[in-house]
Amino acid sequence: MTFYQDERKGKDGRRVDVVPERLLSLMDKAKAYPLFAENRPDALAGVLHATPGITNYYDGFTVRIRDVWHFEQDDTLIFRVGLENT
């Protein structure tokens, strides 16, 4: 995984910054995704969800990608992974 500073532009051409508070908000929304989907589907506009179920085996541990959410407006991905010490 590589992190870098990007001069991203939003749909209106202005610079887009995703600050820690916004990331925490997106993580909370991802955790509550089933509740939103059932009771407030309109609150999920621009949110894509996938359950790939991918498992990667490493020496001494296993990583399972359980869920991925893409928040289009923020151009941000949130992953829910499971780590298992073998």
OpenMM code with the backbone's topology and positions (N, CA, C; nanometers):
from openmm import Vec3, app, unit

residues = "MET THR PHE TYR GLN ASP GLU ARG LYS GLY LYS ASP GLY ARG ARG VAL ASP VAL VAL PRO GLU ARG LEU LEU SER LEU MET ASP LYS ALA LYS ALA TYR PRO LEU PHE ALA GLU ASN ARG PRO ASP ALA LEU ALA GLY VAL LEU HIS ALA THR PRO GLY ILE THR ASN TYR TYR ASP GLY PHE THR VAL ARG ILE ARG ASP VAL TRP HIS PHE GLU GLN ASP ASP THR LEU ILE PHE ARG VAL GLY LEU GLU ASN THR".split()
positions = [
    Vec3(0.0852, -0.1155, 0.0000),
    Vec3(0.0000, 0.0000, 0.0000),
    Vec3(0.0900, 0.1219, 0.0000),
    Vec3(0.0547, 0.2195, -0.0795),
    Vec3(0.1336, 0.3420, -0.0894),
    Vec3(0.0450, 0.4615, -0.0589),
    Vec3(0.0949, 0.5495, 0.0259),
    Vec3(0.0237, 0.6727, 0.0577),
    Vec3(0.1012, 0.7890, -0.0016),
    Vec3(0.0311, 0.8803, -0.0635),
    Vec3(0.0963, 0.9981, -0.1201),
    Vec3(-0.0020, 1.1141, -0.1202),
    Vec3(0.0529, 1.2352, -0.1219),
    Vec3(-0.0301, 1.3548, -0.1280),
    Vec3(-0.0697, 1.3766, -0.2732),
    Vec3(-0.1956, 1.3950, -0.2962),
    Vec3(-0.2470, 1.4103, -0.4317),
    Vec3(-0.3216, 1.5424, -0.4415),
    Vec3(-0.3049, 1.6095, -0.5512),
    Vec3(-0.3785, 1.7332, -0.5769),
    Vec3(-0.5096, 1.6985, -0.6459),
    Vec3(-0.5984, 1.6291, -0.5755),
    Vec3(-0.7246, 1.5856, -0.6345),
    Vec3(-0.8199, 1.7019, -0.6483),
    Vec3(-0.9003, 1.6943, -0.7500),
    Vec3(-1.0017, 1.7963, -0.7747),
    Vec3(-1.1394, 1.7312, -0.7685),
    Vec3(-1.2326, 1.8001, -0.7053),
    Vec3(-1.3696, 1.7526, -0.7002),
    Vec3(-1.4420, 1.7812, -0.8315),
    Vec3(-1.5690, 1.7486, -0.8355),
    Vec3(-1.6483, 1.7688, -0.9569),
    Vec3(-1.6570, 1.9158, -0.9969),
    Vec3(-1.6476, 2.0055, -0.8978),
    Vec3(-1.6549, 2.1481, -0.9280),
    Vec3(-1.5171, 2.2094, -0.9536),
    Vec3(-1.4114, 2.1297, -0.9565),
    Vec3(-1.2770, 2.1774, -0.9861),
    Vec3(-1.1978, 2.2239, -0.8654),
    Vec3(-1.2610, 2.2257, -0.7472),
    Vec3(-1.1893, 2.2669, -0.6268),
    Vec3(-1.1109, 2.1502, -0.5695),
    Vec3(-1.0050, 2.1815, -0.4945),
    Vec3(-0.9231, 2.0801, -0.4295),
    Vec3(-1.0069, 2.0051, -0.3258),
    Vec3(-0.9871, 1.8744, -0.3162),
    Vec3(-1.0608, 1.7900, -0.2230),
    Vec3(-0.9644, 1.7383, -0.1167),
    Vec3(-0.9947, 1.7620, 0.0096),
    Vec3(-0.9159, 1.7093, 0.1207),
    Vec3(-1.0041, 1.6170, 0.2030),
    Vec3(-0.9529, 1.5010, 0.2340),
    Vec3(-1.0241, 1.4099, 0.3234),
    Vec3(-0.9492, 1.4151, 0.4562),
    Vec3(-1.0073, 1.4831, 0.5523),
    Vec3(-0.9444, 1.5030, 0.6825),
    Vec3(-0.9804, 1.3865, 0.7752),
    Vec3(-0.9031, 1.3668, 0.8826),
    Vec3(-0.9300, 1.2532, 0.9731),
    Vec3(-1.0736, 1.2474, 1.0234),
    Vec3(-1.1326, 1.3620, 1.0533),
    Vec3(-1.2705, 1.3621, 1.1023),
    Vec3(-1.3653, 1.3060, 0.9972),
    Vec3(-1.3402, 1.3386, 0.8705),
    Vec3(-1.4245, 1.2867, 0.7617),
    Vec3(-1.4043, 1.1366, 0.7467),
    Vec3(-1.2816, 1.0895, 0.7591),
    Vec3(-1.2553, 0.9457, 0.7499),
    Vec3(-1.3265, 0.8696, 0.8612),
    Vec3(-1.3240, 0.9245, 0.9824),
    Vec3(-1.3969, 0.8607, 1.0928),
    Vec3(-1.5461, 0.8566, 1.0641),
    Vec3(-1.5992, 0.9622, 1.0073),
    Vec3(-1.7406, 0.9668, 0.9715),
    Vec3(-1.7734, 0.8598, 0.8671),
    Vec3(-1.6862, 0.8452, 0.7669),
    Vec3(-1.7088, 0.7432, 0.6641),
    Vec3(-1.6993, 0.6021, 0.7231),
    Vec3(-1.6070, 0.5820, 0.8161),
    Vec3(-1.5962, 0.4504, 0.8813),
    Vec3(-1.7222, 0.4193, 0.9607),
    Vec3(-1.7761, 0.5187, 1.0309),
    Vec3(-1.9013, 0.4984, 1.1047),
    Vec3(-2.0156, 0.4646, 1.0099),
    Vec3(-2.0200, 0.5327, 0.8968),
    Vec3(-2.1257, 0.5060, 0.7987),
    Vec3(-2.1110, 0.3646, 0.7418),
    Vec3(-1.9869, 0.3210, 0.7181),
    Vec3(-1.9637, 0.1851, 0.6679),
    Vec3(-2.0080, 0.0810, 0.7710),
    Vec3(-1.9775, 0.1055, 0.8989),
    Vec3(-2.0184, 0.0112, 1.0033),
    Vec3(-2.1697, 0.0017, 1.0148),
    Vec3(-2.2378, 0.1145, 0.9907),
    Vec3(-2.3834, 0.1176, 1.0016),
    Vec3(-2.4517, 0.0890, 0.8682),
    Vec3(-2.3770, 0.0452, 0.7681),
    Vec3(-2.4305, 0.0243, 0.6337),
    Vec3(-2.5574, -0.0620, 0.6327),
    Vec3(-2.5609, -0.1762, 0.7038),
    Vec3(-2.6837, -0.2577, 0.7011),
    Vec3(-2.8063, -0.1826, 0.7529),
    Vec3(-2.7888, -0.0992, 0.8559),
    Vec3(-2.9013, -0.0217, 0.9093),
    Vec3(-2.9469, 0.0832, 0.8090),
    Vec3(-2.8510, 0.1523, 0.7466),
    Vec3(-2.8867, 0.2510, 0.6444),
    Vec3(-2.9574, 0.1835, 0.5273),
    Vec3(-2.9066, 0.0687, 0.4837),
    Vec3(-2.9644, -0.0014, 0.3686),
    Vec3(-3.1093, -0.0409, 0.3960),
    Vec3(-3.1375, -0.0782, 0.5198),
    Vec3(-3.2722, -0.1224, 0.5545),
    Vec3(-3.3675, -0.0062, 0.5801),
    Vec3(-3.3186, 0.0967, 0.6507),
    Vec3(-3.4082, 0.2026, 0.6966),
    Vec3(-3.3959, 0.3354, 0.6223),
    Vec3(-3.2792, 0.3666, 0.5695),
    Vec3(-3.2566, 0.4961, 0.5037),
    Vec3(-3.1716, 0.4782, 0.3782),
    Vec3(-3.2181, 0.4037, 0.2795),
    Vec3(-3.1359, 0.3804, 0.1602),
    Vec3(-3.0961, 0.5083, 0.0877),
    Vec3(-3.1736, 0.6153, 0.1035),
    Vec3(-3.1379, 0.7427, 0.0408),
    Vec3(-3.0077, 0.7995, 0.0975),
    Vec3(-2.9724, 0.7632, 0.2211),
    Vec3(-2.8489, 0.8105, 0.2834),
    Vec3(-2.7259, 0.7439, 0.2225),
    Vec3(-2.7467, 0.6421, 0.1396),
    Vec3(-2.6349, 0.5699, 0.0796),
    Vec3(-2.6101, 0.6090, -0.0656),
    Vec3(-2.6649, 0.7211, -0.1081),
    Vec3(-2.6406, 0.7674, -0.2456),
    Vec3(-2.4912, 0.7903, -0.2641),
    Vec3(-2.4350, 0.7351, -0.3692),
    Vec3(-2.2929, 0.7499, -0.3967),
    Vec3(-2.2037, 0.6549, -0.3195),
    Vec3(-2.2649, 0.5543, -0.2528),
    Vec3(-2.1869, 0.4555, -0.1784),
    Vec3(-2.2043, 0.3200, -0.2461),
    Vec3(-2.0939, 0.2600, -0.2834),
    Vec3(-2.0964, 0.1252, -0.3409),
    Vec3(-2.0412, 0.0281, -0.2382),
    Vec3(-2.1001, -0.0907, -0.2312),
    Vec3(-2.0589, -0.1913, -0.1330),
    Vec3(-2.0353, -0.3237, -0.2032),
    Vec3(-1.9281, -0.3912, -0.1640),
    Vec3(-1.8975, -0.5237, -0.2183),
    Vec3(-1.8495, -0.6137, -0.1050),
    Vec3(-1.8806, -0.7426, -0.1173),
    Vec3(-1.8330, -0.8427, -0.0211),
    Vec3(-1.7506, -0.9457, -0.0982),
    Vec3(-1.6238, -0.9150, -0.1259),
    Vec3(-1.5446, -1.0022, -0.2125),
    Vec3(-1.5107, -1.1369, -0.1508),
    Vec3(-1.4981, -1.1450, -0.0191),
    Vec3(-1.4653, -1.2724, 0.0442),
    Vec3(-1.3296, -1.3273, 0.0028),
    Vec3(-1.2357, -1.2400, -0.0272),
    Vec3(-1.1026, -1.2825, -0.0698),
    Vec3(-1.0205, -1.3216, 0.0522),
    Vec3(-0.9511, -1.4342, 0.0430),
    Vec3(-0.8640, -1.4801, 0.1504),
    Vec3(-0.7214, -1.4891, 0.0987),
    Vec3(-0.6285, -1.4287, 0.1733),
    Vec3(-0.4865, -1.4343, 0.1407),
    Vec3(-0.4143, -1.5042, 0.2551),
    Vec3(-0.3360, -1.6040, 0.2208),
    Vec3(-0.2630, -1.6821, 0.3198),
    Vec3(-0.1167, -1.6388, 0.3224),
    Vec3(-0.0667, -1.6119, 0.4406),
    Vec3(0.0718, -1.5722, 0.4600),
    Vec3(0.1337, -1.6638, 0.5640),
    Vec3(0.2632, -1.6541, 0.5799),
    Vec3(0.3340, -1.7362, 0.6783),
    Vec3(0.2984, -1.6882, 0.8186),
    Vec3(0.2134, -1.7612, 0.8873),
    Vec3(0.1768, -1.7285, 1.0236),
    Vec3(0.0464, -1.6541, 1.0411),
    Vec3(-0.0157, -1.6080, 0.9332),
    Vec3(-0.1437, -1.5386, 0.9474),
    Vec3(-0.2217, -1.5427, 0.8165),
    Vec3(-0.3515, -1.5168, 0.8291),
    Vec3(-0.4429, -1.5144, 0.7156),
    Vec3(-0.5168, -1.3806, 0.7159),
    Vec3(-0.5377, -1.3245, 0.5979),
    Vec3(-0.6109, -1.1990, 0.5837),
    Vec3(-0.7339, -1.2254, 0.4980),
    Vec3(-0.8509, -1.1877, 0.5507),
    Vec3(-0.9763, -1.2013, 0.4754),
    Vec3(-1.0356, -1.0636, 0.4521),
    Vec3(-1.0592, -1.0302, 0.3254),
    Vec3(-1.1256, -0.9044, 0.2930),
    Vec3(-1.2749, -0.9333, 0.2946),
    Vec3(-1.3419, -0.8833, 0.3965),
    Vec3(-1.4832, -0.9144, 0.4171),
    Vec3(-1.5757, -0.8167, 0.3441),
    Vec3(-1.5487, -0.6879, 0.3536),
    Vec3(-1.6327, -0.5860, 0.2913),
    Vec3(-1.5454, -0.4733, 0.2378),
    Vec3(-1.5948, -0.4096, 0.1333),
    Vec3(-1.5317, -0.2891, 0.0787),
    Vec3(-1.6430, -0.1900, 0.0466),
    Vec3(-1.6241, -0.0653, 0.0916),
    Vec3(-1.7172, 0.0421, 0.0600),
    Vec3(-1.6426, 0.1488, -0.0176),
    Vec3(-1.7041, 0.1987, -0.1233),
    Vec3(-1.6474, 0.3098, -0.1994),
    Vec3(-1.7395, 0.4296, -0.1832),
    Vec3(-1.6847, 0.5371, -0.1301),
    Vec3(-1.7592, 0.6611, -0.1126),
    Vec3(-1.7189, 0.7530, -0.2267),
    Vec3(-1.8064, 0.7593, -0.3258),
    Vec3(-1.7754, 0.8283, -0.4506),
    Vec3(-1.7417, 0.9752, -0.4304),
    Vec3(-1.8191, 1.0456, -0.3520),
    Vec3(-1.7982, 1.1891, -0.3333),
    Vec3(-1.6597, 1.2190, -0.2768),
    Vec3(-1.6107, 1.1321, -0.1874),
    Vec3(-1.4807, 1.1531, -0.1240),
    Vec3(-1.3690, 1.0748, -0.1930),
    Vec3(-1.4042, 0.9953, -0.2939),
    Vec3(-1.3076, 0.9100, -0.3631),
    Vec3(-1.2260, 0.8302, -0.2612),
    Vec3(-1.2984, 0.7614, -0.1719),
    Vec3(-1.2365, 0.6922, -0.0595),
    Vec3(-1.2888, 0.5497, -0.0493),
    Vec3(-1.1985, 0.4572, -0.0177),
    Vec3(-1.2347, 0.3181, 0.0066),
    Vec3(-1.2191, 0.2871, 0.1549),
    Vec3(-1.3148, 0.2141, 0.2101),
    Vec3(-1.3078, 0.1631, 0.3470),
    Vec3(-1.3118, 0.0114, 0.3365),
    Vec3(-1.2170, -0.0557, 0.4005),
    Vec3(-1.2096, -0.2018, 0.3996),
    Vec3(-1.2421, -0.2562, 0.5382),
    Vec3(-1.3138, -0.3674, 0.5415),
    Vec3(-1.3299, -0.4451, 0.6654),
    Vec3(-1.2574, -0.5755, 0.6416),
    Vec3(-1.1509, -0.5976, 0.7167),
    Vec3(-1.0695, -0.7175, 0.6990),
    Vec3(-1.0676, -0.7971, 0.8280),
    Vec3(-1.0449, -0.9251, 0.8133),
    Vec3(-1.0265, -1.0126, 0.9281),
    Vec3(-0.8856, -1.0666, 0.9257),
    Vec3(-0.8170, -1.0597, 1.0394),
    Vec3(-0.6816, -1.1125, 1.0514),
    Vec3(-0.6855, -1.2322, 1.1462),
    Vec3(-0.6255, -1.3409, 1.1026),
    Vec3(-0.6239, -1.4622, 1.1846),
    Vec3(-0.4806, -1.5076, 1.2023),
    Vec3(-0.4388, -1.5181, 1.3265),
    Vec3(-0.3053, -1.5691, 1.3585),
    Vec3(-0.3108, -1.7213, 1.3539),
    Vec3(-0.2400, -1.7813, 1.2580),
    Vec3(-0.2427, -1.9264, 1.2446),
    Vec3(-0.1334, -1.9901, 1.3257),
] * unit.nanometer
topology = app.Topology()
chain = topology.addChain("A")
for resn in residues:
    res = topology.addResidue(resn, chain)
    for name in ("N", "CA", "C"):
        topology.addAtom(name, app.Element.getBySymbol(name[0]), res)
